[in-house]
Amino acid sequence: MELMIVLTIIMILLSLASGNYQRSILRSKEAVLKQNLYVMRQAIDQYTLDKQEAPQSLDDLVSAGYLRSVPVDPITNRAEWNLEYGDYVLSPDQTNTGITNVRSTSPNVSPFEGASYSTW
């Protein structure tokens, strides 16, 4: 009987720990997503200001050395991103428009922030 009680207590503690573990994994994926988006947006702006034209693809950023590689979206586990193209310029000398923003392709909603990952 004592063994049954001990096993029951251990199972309850494990179930609580597993929920917290899953939440911490999702929080870390969200942090990586935010960092990847920040880095890519900075690279797009820097490329545009340096070259006086916006990149036409994320591969332009890689080939020009602004990124080592196109980062993987930690939510979808793919290196696919929604690219937003704009017709505004960052400087008066800019000759070409192109990518202005990048977003996740995930349709999921963050349980912590309540917003879709594709709107970040």
C-alpha positions in Angstrom: 0.0 0.0 0.0 2.8 2.4 0.9 4.4 1.7 -2.5 1.2 2.6 -4.3 1.0 5.9 -2.4 4.6 6.8 -3.2 4.1 5.9 -6.9 1.0 8.0 -7.1 2.8 11.0 -5.6 5.7 10.6 -8.0 3.3 10.4 -11.0 1.5 13.6 -9.8 4.9 15.4 -9.5 6.0 14.2 -12.9 2.8 15.4 -14.6 3.2 18.8 -13.1 6.9 19.0 -14.1 6.1 17.9 -17.7 3.6 20.7 -18.2 6.1 23.3 -17.0 8.8 21.8 -19.2 6.6 22.1 -22.3 5.8 25.7 -21.5 9.5 26.5 -21.0 10.3 24.9 -24.4 7.6 27.0 -26.1 8.8 30.2 -24.4 12.3 29.5 -25.6 11.1 28.9 -29.2 9.2 32.2 -29.0 12.4 34.0 -27.8 14.4 32.5 -30.7 11.7 33.6 -33.2 11.8 37.2 -31.9 15.5 37.2 -32.1 15.5 35.8 -35.7 13.0 38.4 -36.8 15.0 41.2 -35.2 18.2 40.1 -36.9 16.6 39.6 -40.3 14.9 43.0 -40.1 18.1 44.7 -39.1 19.9 42.9 -42.0 17.3 44.1 -44.5 17.6 47.7 -43.3 21.4 47.6 -43.3 21.5 46.0 -46.8 19.0 48.6 -48.1 21.0 51.5 -46.7 24.4 50.1 -47.8 23.4 49.1 -51.3 20.9 51.8 -51.9 18.4 49.1 -53.0 16.2 46.7 -51.0 16.9 43.0 -51.2 14.7 41.0 -53.5 15.0 37.8 -51.5 16.6 36.6 -48.2 19.3 34.8 -50.3 20.5 38.3 -51.3 21.3 38.9 -47.6 23.2 35.7 -47.4 25.2 36.2 -50.6 26.1 39.7 -49.6 27.3 38.5 -46.2 24.6 40.2 -44.0 23.4 36.8 -42.8 25.4 33.5 -42.7 22.3 31.6 -43.6 18.5 32.0 -43.7 17.5 31.2 -40.1 15.0 28.5 -39.4 11.6 29.5 -37.9 11.6 27.7 -34.6 7.8 27.4 -34.6 7.5 25.7 -38.0 11.0 24.2 -38.1 11.5 25.4 -41.7 13.6 28.2 -43.2 10.5 29.7 -44.9 9.3 33.2 -44.1 6.5 35.5 -45.3 8.2 38.3 -47.0 6.6 41.7 -47.2 7.5 44.0 -50.1 7.1 47.7 -49.9 7.4 50.6 -52.3 8.9 53.1 -49.8 12.5 54.0 -49.6 14.8 54.4 -46.6 17.0 57.0 -48.1 16.7 59.6 -50.9 19.4 57.8 -52.9 17.7 54.4 -52.8 17.1 53.2 -56.4 15.1 50.0 -56.0 12.4 48.8 -53.7 12.0 45.2 -52.4 11.7 43.3 -49.1 10.8 45.6 -46.2 9.7 43.1 -43.5 9.7 39.4 -42.7 7.2 37.4 -40.7 6.7 33.8 -39.5 4.6 31.5 -41.7 3.0 29.9 -38.6 -0.7 30.3 -38.3 -0.5 29.4 -34.6 -1.3 31.8 -31.8 1.1 32.4 -28.9 -0.5 31.2 -25.6 1.6 33.7 -23.7 1.0 36.9 -25.8 -2.3 36.0 -27.4 -1.2 37.1 -30.9 -0.6 35.1 -34.0 3.1 34.4 -34.7 2.5 35.7 -38.3 1.8 39.1 -36.9 5.0 39.5 -34.9 
